[in-house]
Amino acid sequence: MRNKKIKLVSWNVNGMRAAIKKDFFNSFKQLDADIFAIQETKLQTNQLTEDMKNIAGYESYWSHASVKKGYSGVGTYTRIKPRDVRYGMGTAKYDREGRFLEMDLGDFIFFNIYFPNGQMSEERLQYKLDFYEDFFAYADRYQKQGRSLIITGDYNTAHNEIDLKNPKANENTSGFMRIERDWLDRIIERGYVDTFRHFHPDTVKYSWWTYRFKARDRNIGWRIDYFFVTQDIIAKGWVKEAFIDNDISGSDHCPIGLVLEAPNS
């Protein structure tokens, strides 16, 4: 039986309506993903247009923030029909921020997650750390059942010094604080693999640049968007490629991706 190739892409669009004005649909077509996860849509249900929802060949699923308008939100387009879709972890303080989409695709469970940013206050930093704790406790239950997991999105943390331009200057900035980086260490200890680093251990490449100071032109960036997978996916040889596409603009983030070759079940 021949294996099937699956291309997965994740992109924090920093506002779906803004991204559409910056050629989102052409970028979407160019990337030609089987599963396309977006974060920070900044949409409410009544703001979803037919063009956004109905791209030919795809089903789409959306989770919106109920706490305030123009905030957070995730969406996933898929050519592979999911067996089940979940829109939250079952915890109100997280689910109301629209940060979570889970799809059971049979061979694996796919999570599209917009992890919180901790820069606003000590309270939001703690919220971010609690979200890491509770989300990975949720995901670990599947892993213990023997399920294969792919967890993508904006993690809002650069892991190691190679993952941002100015590590020393940012060691006390949320996004590179030791207490946040420790969580990415824990994820790896729990059996999840950073796919980009797996294939490119020494490559300096970023996925986010501030809009200030011409940071993208000067490549003063951070790698904070990831595809983590369970170790079994690596062991089976399913992952063929992991990439960061710096050539596509339209947001302060760029798309990241993964190419799988999985059983044609």
Backbone hydrogen bonds, N-H to C=O, Kabsch-Sander energy under -0.5 kcal/mol:
donor,donor_aa,acceptor,acceptor_aa,energy
4,K,262,A,-2.7
6,I,260,L,-2.5
8,L,6,I,-0.5
8,L,258,L,-3.2
9,V,35,I,-2.5
10,S,256,I,-2.5
11,W,37,A,-2.3
13,V,11,W,-0.9
13,V,39,Q,-1.8
14,N,39,Q,-0.7
15,G,40,E,-3.0
16,M,41,T,-2.4
19,A,15,G,-2.5
20,I,16,M,-2.3
21,K,17,R,-1.3
22,K,18,A,-0.7
22,K,19,A,-0.9
23,D,20,I,-1.2
24,F,19,A,-1.3
27,S,23,D,-2.0
28,F,24,F,-3.0
29,K,25,F,-2.2
30,Q,26,N,-2.5
31,L,27,S,-2.3
32,D,28,F,-1.5
34,D,7,K,-2.5
35,I,7,K,-1.8
36,F,77,Y,-2.7
37,A,9,V,-3.2
38,I,75,G,-3.3
39,Q,11,W,-1.7
40,E,73,G,-1.2
41,T,73,G,-1.6
42,K,72,S,-3.3
47,Q,44,Q,-1.9
48,L,45,T,-1.4
49,T,47,Q,-0.6
53,K,49,T,-2.4
54,N,50,E,-2.8
55,I,53,K,-0.8
56,A,54,N,-0.5
58,Y,55,I,-2.2
59,E,78,T,-2.6
61,Y,76,T,-2.1
63,S,74,V,-2.7
65,A,71,Y,-0.6
66,S,96,R,-3.3
67,V,96,R,-1.3
73,G,97,E,-0.8
73,G,98,G,-0.7
74,V,63,S,-2.1
75,G,38,I,-2.3
76,T,61,Y,-2.6
77,Y,36,F,-2.8
78,T,59,E,-2.7
79,R,34,D,-2.8
80,I,34,D,-0.5
81,K,79,R,-0.6
83,R,104,D,-3.4
84,D,104,D,-0.8
86,R,102,E,-2.6
92,A,90,G,-0.5
94,Y,91,T,-1.4
95,D,91,T,-2.9
96,R,92,A,-2.1
97,E,94,Y,-1.9
98,G,95,D,-1.4
101,L,112,N,-1.5
102,E,86,R,-2.6
103,M,110,F,-2.7
104,D,84,D,-2.5
105,L,103,M,-0.8
105,L,108,F,-2.4
107,D,105,L,-1.7
109,I,148,S,-2.7
110,F,103,M,-3.2
111,F,109,I,-0.5
111,F,150,I,-3.1
112,N,101,L,-2.9
113,I,111,F,-0.6
113,I,152,T,-2.7
114,Y,99,R,-2.1
115,F,113,I,-0.8
115,F,154,D,-2.0
125,L,121,S,-2.1
126,Q,122,E,-2.3
127,Y,123,E,-2.1
128,K,124,R,-2.4
129,L,125,L,-2.2
130,D,126,Q,-2.8
131,F,127,Y,-2.4
132,Y,128,K,-2.3
133,E,129,L,-2.3
134,D,130,D,-2.9
135,F,131,F,-3.1
136,F,132,Y,-2.4
137,A,133,E,-1.5
138,Y,134,D,-1.9
139,A,135,F,-2.8
140,D,136,F,-2.4
141,R,137,A,-1.0
141,R,138,Y,-0.5
142,Y,138,Y,-0.7
142,Y,139,A,-0.8
143,Q,139,A,-1.9
144,K,140,D,-2.7
145,Q,141,R,-0.8
145,Q,142,Y,-0.6
146,G,143,Q,-1.6
147,R,142,Y,-2.2
150,I,109,I,-2.6
151,I,228,F,-3.4
152,T,111,F,-2.7
152,T,150,I,-0.6
153,G,226,Y,-1.4
154,D,113,I,-0.7
155,Y,153,G,-0.8
155,Y,224,I,-2.3
156,N,224,I,-0.8
158,A,175,G,-3.0
163,D,160,N,-2.5
164,L,161,E,-1.3
165,K,221,G,-2.2
170,N,166,N,-0.8
170,N,167,P,-0.7
171,E,168,K,-1.1
173,T,170,N,-1.9
176,F,173,T,-2.4
178,R,171,E,-0.5
180,E,177,M,-1.0
181,R,177,M,-2.6
182,D,178,R,-2.4
183,W,180,E,-1.0
184,L,180,E,-1.0
185,D,181,R,-1.9
186,R,182,D,-2.3
187,I,183,W,-2.2
188,I,184,L,-1.8
189,E,185,D,-2.3
190,R,186,R,-1.7
191,G,188,I,-1.7
192,Y,187,I,-1.7
193,V,229,V,-3.3
195,T,193,V,-1.0
195,T,227,F,-2.3
198,H,194,D,-2.0
199,F,195,T,-1.8
200,H,196,F,-2.6
203,T,200,H,-0.9
205,K,203,T,-0.8
207,S,222,W,-2.5
208,W,222,W,-2.1
209,W,252,D,-2.3
214,K,211,Y,-0.5
215,A,212,R,-1.7
218,R,214,K,-1.8
219,N,216,R,-0.9
220,I,215,A,-3.0
221,G,219,N,-1.1
222,W,208,W,-2.6
223,R,163,D,-3.3
224,I,222,W,-0.8
226,Y,153,G,-2.1
228,F,151,I,-2.5
229,V,193,V,-1.8
230,T,149,L,-1.9
231,Q,191,G,-2.1
233,I,230,T,-1.5
234,I,230,T,-0.9
235,A,231,Q,-2.7
236,K,232,D,-2.1
237,G,234,I,-1.5
238,W,233,I,-1.8
239,V,233,I,-0.6
240,K,238,W,-0.6
240,K,259,V,-3.2
241,E,259,V,-1.3
243,F,257,G,-2.1
245,D,255,P,-2.8
246,N,244,I,-1.1
248,I,245,D,-1.1
249,S,247,D,-0.6
253,H,12,N,-0.5
254,C,207,S,-1.8
256,I,10,S,-2.6
257,G,243,F,-3.0
258,L,8,L,-2.5
259,V,241,E,-2.7
260,L,6,I,-3.3
260,L,258,L,-0.5
261,E,238,W,-2.6
262,A,4,K,-2.0
265,S,263,P,-2.0
